[in-house]
Amino acid sequence: MLTGNQIRKEFIEFFEAKHHKHFESASLIPDDATLLLTVAGMVPFKPYFLGQKEAPYPRVTTYQKCIRTNDLENVGRTARHHTFFEMLGNFSFGDYFKKEAIEWSWEFVTEVLKIDKDKLWVSVFTTDDEAEQIWIEKCNFPKERLVRLGEDENWWAAGPTGSCGPCSEIHVDLGPAYGGDENSKLGDEGTDNRFIEIWNLVFTEWNRMEDGSLEPLPKKNIDTGAGLERIAAMVQGKSNNFETDLLFPLVEEAVKLTNSQYGRDEEENFSLKVITDHSRAVTFLINDGVIPSNEGRGYVLRRILRRAVRHGRLLGQSELFLYKMVDKVVSMMENAYPDLRSNIDHIKKVVKIEEEKFSRTLDQGMQLVNQEIEKLKAAGITKLDGEVTFKLYDTYGFPYELTEEICQEKEIEISKEEFEAKMTEQKEKARAAREVVMEKGQDSFIEEFYDKYGATEFTGYTTLKDTGKLLSARDGKDGKKLMIFDTTPFYGESGGQAADIGIITGNGFEGKVIDVQKQKGIFTHTVEVLKGTPIEGEEYFLEVDEANRMATAKNHTATHLLHEALREVLGSHVQQAGSFVNGERLRFDFNHYEAMTGEELEKVEELVNEKIAEAINVSVADMSMDEAKKAGATALFGDKYGDVVRVVSVEGFSIELCGGTHIDNIGKIGLFKIESEAGIAAGIRRIEAVTGKGAYKAVKNIEMLLKNVEKVVKSDEANLLDRVEKMVETIKENSKELEELKSRFTQIEAQALAENSEVINGVTVIMKTFKTTTADDLRKMVDYVKDKMTNTVVVLASGADKAIFAAGVTKELTSKVKAGNLVKEAAVITGGNGGGRPDFAQAGGKDATKIQEAMNAVKETLKNSL
Ligand code: SER
């Protein structure tokens, strides 16, 4: 029995042997503006059929990944509906035609796949005698199992216009157990589940024009398509595609991840099949570059992904699980699609983000839908109002399709028209409201932007990773880009909290977010480009630096604790006058009339840390201003609040209005450490502090300092204080001793002076110049001389950079010579001034180089006056 992988391989080899070129599967994103997704094997070849481009090879064969979503509700319900599937195909671009196409398909089905000939049925288009003839004459196909069918069945076109043609289909008859009776024919009513189409041979020879008319194509072509999953089911004897080896391992994986069982209950099977099918679609769409969004392919992906998640919920799995399916999909399909492996991390990341996002929406939305339905049922009403479906979508982000699906399951009517009417109404209202509210500000770019797109949706309270559509990428300074998305998890600087930092990637672009500023609800990200160029209109991943966000949150929550602690320790007059928090530290300004004492600071720090140790939960709630006031919330100085305010509470301790991001439990702060307290303006004090890792680092630094001190003073922690006290004592004693020694030394110097004296007219004159002796020591020497001697004049000088002089005159001589005059003369010569008493005086001058000149002049004066 052939495995799915073998069928794929056999098919390609079969047609290679018939001179077909094997082309790799093309992307699910077609290079074709008229198509959202690749829906058939022929999609990449449309230009060759239409003659717009020359085919590089006349014969091509592929296994093509495809997505079809036109019948999404049925996927999982039936045995054979899929969103993602693989189409085996052989193509002729103006080369062979009907005969070869039919003969080869027959050969492959009967000789390679070895499907029982007796079970095969064939259809041809009503007027296609040629095809019928080939089947009967060339393949010996029994005429009684060949039917002619009309346009609905046997005419194939990729779209309303373009290439098309009659087709011939090969079917397998599963027998009367699946519908009809012994005499039923292919095409009979009620036999859809019995005759399984496995191969469609399209004879593409027409071009449908805008007006509906048909024109012959320049060449006759062949486009065949065989669904791999169906063929596998037929070959492997399974009545259900999901039970083939191509899909069943995924069913089993889904069973494992949702803790359910296959084959026990119809609804359970349905959900398992949805997850199985959708996990492939999701994996492959993301692999080809699609990102969940609210438009186009992104929306297709979002719908499929969300549908799978919802079925996970129906199976009782409310944890994230879908992203885990990706591993299995990749390991099963990487042989055929090798690029899956290299993209696996990316794929899982995208699935997980969207899964998280949707889980949050679901929790809320499901509850609401069910409540509404209960209400209706209780009141005997069978229709859900458009108002309600719209509110679910608008307020809770609950997708309309899901509301619809749930209603269908519960047999409640729902109207898409009503929903859409509400949607239009809302858009108009919003626009009108904006026009009234907006006063034109300085930044006309932001004004115009706001008018066009409205505010950015901030999702960063609940997630750190999100996808966003790039609405604008302007050039900023130094090659940076200023990027605006429809949605962002990045916190824009506000309320004293620094902006988030992080990474933006997607579409070959990579950038580092270094700042985010918020103006009129528009978040502008300043991004350092690492790689590529951002493309407006495309979806990107926005990933906030988690460690920095957490550190910031700790500091922010700690600021609230500090605020309350200050009020408890210093008094309720304390009010916040400003604050700033980032990932590194916190700064809190408050009014208080004097510097805090060491004891007060200690108390505050202790109180905050005591609270942290209590590990109290932090709760955040939106409420009206009145409710918030009633709850006792502290409104922050200078902040403006709308009607609905965000209240952040640490139960039993602090409650504040705040738009910032916080941790969910204050225990996570770990440690709070005040680093400084100072006055910054009259009556305003500022505390700077650190928390968490920052506090740990601060403590570590203190420890390092202590260790270094221990090393220097040669002690250890236990003895350090004792050791330092003793050292201080010793230093005091030593200083005292030194003082005594110095004064003794001065006496000796003074005695030496006396020995160097000269006598002028019977008066002893002592003059000496020192180099670095202080004014104090000069005075002491002068005193000593005056004390010990009579009939003496002493003039001393010293100076390295400045000149200092001291003079003394013993009592008997003061009528003749005045100390004040002597130092004054010397001071003037050295560029200074001074004077003093007749018996003692001190003075100084700026210019030390003139000391000798000054001393000589003094000596002359003495000679003249004695
Ligand atoms: N284009 C046809 C189909 O999709 C045959 O490949 O069925």
Boltz pocket constraint, residues with backbone or C-beta under 6 A from the ligand:
constraints:
  - pocket:
      binder: B
      contacts: [[A, 39], [A, 40], [A, 41], [A, 42], [A, 88], [A, 89], [A, 156], [A, 200], [A, 201], [A, 202], [A, 223], [A, 224], [A, 225], [A, 226]]
      max_distance: 6.0
